[in-house]
Amino acid sequence: MTDPVRDWHRLADTAVLLDGFHALKHALRFGAEVPVAVAVDRGAALALADELAPDVRDTLDALLTEVERDAYAALVPRPHPTAVAALAVRPSREADLAALARTPRSAPVVVLDQPRNLGNAGAVIRLAAGFGVTGVVTTGTLDPWHPTVVRGGAGLHFATTVERLTVAELPEGPLFALDPEGEDIRGLKLPDDAVLAFGSERSGLSAELRERTDHLVALPMRPQVSSYNLATSVAMTLYHWSATGGAPA
């Protein structure tokens, strides 16, 4: 029998941390390779699977190893209420770039231009997975596979393509950037091959991305309200895309 704690320490530096039952459930549903998974109470985790994820129950049964609570707590930066954690193999950059470059696209690519907040980035990835977008790309220094982002995305990084690129490396396609001075989105139809760019809440779009933009688009907003939360802006934009022709698969 292998030692899950020893395996964890061997793999942790290069693997993706799946923090909690729901992150593990989603990763498995979308084909993640999970070499090690632990739970403080294996029976309780499998009972959760029976209730919420019977489709991956047998896979979890084969994967999960029960460990002591202290051993579990030493493996993760912040223990999850479900006391479940796993490590997954991160998709290769080559595969991600190929997926982003593939045309024609049936769903947009979302670009977060120099985002700052890890939790917001995770929430956007969760939204993007729900809408079936082609991928989520970040520019700047934020690592979209940071454990806090993966936790915020509930393991749904594996349901789409997630990568960090420069503005010059962004996929082809008409680039629509959200900006208060843009054209009202309610009068537009966003094409399926659109690249939808969102600036940070504090500083907006970078000069480099603004220069590349084909269309500036504005969300409806009451006067004197400064901005929407990043994830809210993405949700509103993707809903508009889906309601005017695009839709999750």
N, C-alpha and C positions, 0 to 999 in steps of 0.2 A: 504494500500500500504506500502511495506517495504521501509525503508530508506537505499539506497545503501551505503552511506558514513558510517552510523553506522554499517551495515553489514561488510563493508570492514575492519573497525578497529577491529571488533570482530574476523575476520578470518585471518588477514594479517600475524600474527606470525607463522602460520603453513601452510599457502597456498603457491602456486607457483604464482609469479607475471608474468602475460602475458602482455608484454609491447608493445602495438601497434596492429593495425588491423591484420597484417599478423601473428603474434604470436597467437592471438586469433583464427583466421581462421584455422590455422594448428592444433591447439590443439583440436578444435571442430571436425575437419575431422577425427581425430584419437581417438575419444571417450573420451576426457577429460571431467570430471565433473566440470562444471563452475558455482559456486553458485552466483557470482556477476560480472557484466560487466558494464562499464560506458563509455560514450562518451560525448565530449563537443558539438559536432554537430551530433545528432543521424541520421538525414537525410543524411548527407554526408557519414557517416559510412555505412548506408544501400545502398547508391548509389555505394560505393566501392564494396560492396558485390554483387550487381547486375552485376557489370562489371567484377569482378575478382573471385568471389566465390559464384555463384548462388546456389551451392549445400548446403551451410550453411546459405543462406539468411534468411529463415524462422526461423531458430534457433536463429540467431542474432536478428531478429525482436522481438522475445519473451524475449531475455535476456537483451538487451541494455537499460540502463536508461540514460537519458540526465542529465548532471550536469553542474554547472557553471565552467568556466575555472579555477578560483582560487581553487575551491574545487578539481577539477581533479589534478591540479599541486601539491596540498598538499598530494595526495595519492601516487605519484610515485617519485622515486629519480631523474629522468631525463625525462621531458615530451617528448613524441614521436610526430613526425610530424603529425601522423594521429589522435592524441588526443583521442586514444582509449586505455583502459586498463581493465584487468580482473584478477580475482583470480581463480585458479584451484586447485583441490584436488590432492596432490602428490600421485602417486602410492605407495602402501605399499612395504616396503623392502622385506617382505615375498614373495609377488608376483614377485618382481624383481628377487630374488634369485632363485625362482622356474623356471622362464623363462630362466635364464642363465644356469641352471643345466640340462634343458631338452635335451635329446638326442634321436635319432640322430639330429644334426643341419643341416639345409639346407643353412646356411650362417654364415660367421665368426663372432667372437666377436672381437671388437677393444679395445685394452688396451692402455691408456695413462699413462705412468709410471712417476709419480711425476711431472705432468704438472704445469706450473707456470702462464701462461697467460689465463685469463678468456675468453677473446674474441676468442682466438685460440681454446679453448675447445668447445665453442659454435659452431664455424665453423665446427669442426670435427663431432659434433653430427648432424648438418645439412647434411653434406656429408653422414654420416652413414645411416641416414634415407633415403636419396635418393637411396642408393645402397641396401637398404633392409637388413642391417646386423642384426644379432640377438641382439646385444646390444653394448653399449659403457661403459667401466669400467675405472675409474680412481683409481690410487693408490696415497698415500701421503695426503697432507692436503687440496688440492683444493676441494671445494664442487661443484660437477657437476650440482647441482640444484641452484647455486647462481643466483640471478636475472640477472647479466651481462652475465652469460653463457646461460641462457634461452633466453635472448634478442639476443645473437649471433647465437643461434640455431633456431631462428624464430619460437619458439613454437613446434619444431619437436622432443623435448624430448618425447612427447606422441606417436610418430611414431615408437619408438624402446624402448629398455630397457636401462636405465641409472642408474648406481649405483657406489658407491665408495667401494672398497674392498682392503684387503691386498694382497700381492703377494701370500701368502699361500692359500688365498680363491679364487683365479682365477678359472674359469670354466675348466673342463677337455677338452683335445684336444691338438693336436700338436702345440707347441708354436713357432711361427716364429717371431723373433725380428729384427727390422731394425737397421743395423749397417754398417758403411763404410767398415769394414773389412769382411763383409759377402759375401756369394755367390751371383752373379749377378741374380737379380730377373727374368730377361728375359729368363733364362734357367730353370725356375721352374714352376710347376703348384701348386697353393695354394689350398689345399683341402677345401671343404665347411665347415668342422668342425674346421678349423684353429682358433687359438687365435693369433691375429696380434698385436704385441706390439711395441710401439713407445716411445722412450725416450724424455726427454726435449731437446729443441734446445741448451741450454747452457751446460748441463752436460751429456747428452746421457742417456743410460740405467743405472739403479741402479745395484749395485753388486748383490743384492738379485734376481732381475728379470733375470739378465744375467746367474746366476747359474741355474735357472730353465729352460732356453731356450733350445729348441731342435734344432733349425736351426737359424743361423744368415744369414740375407738377406740384400743385398745392392741394392739401386736404382742407375741407371746410372747417373753419374755426371761428368761434365768436371773437369779435374785436376785444383787445386787451388781454386775451389769454395768450401767454407767451409761446407754449409748445405743448405737444403731446409726448408722453413717454414713448421711447423708441419702439418697444414691442407693440404698443397701441397703434403707432403709425404704420408699422409693417402689417398688422392685422387688418387695418382699414383698407390699405392698398391692395393686399391679396384678396380681401373679400370683394373689392370692386372688380378686380381682374376675374374672379370666379363668377361673379354675378353677371358679367357682360360677355360670357362665352367660355372662359376657362373654368376648369373644375378638377377637383381631385380625382385620381384614377379609381 
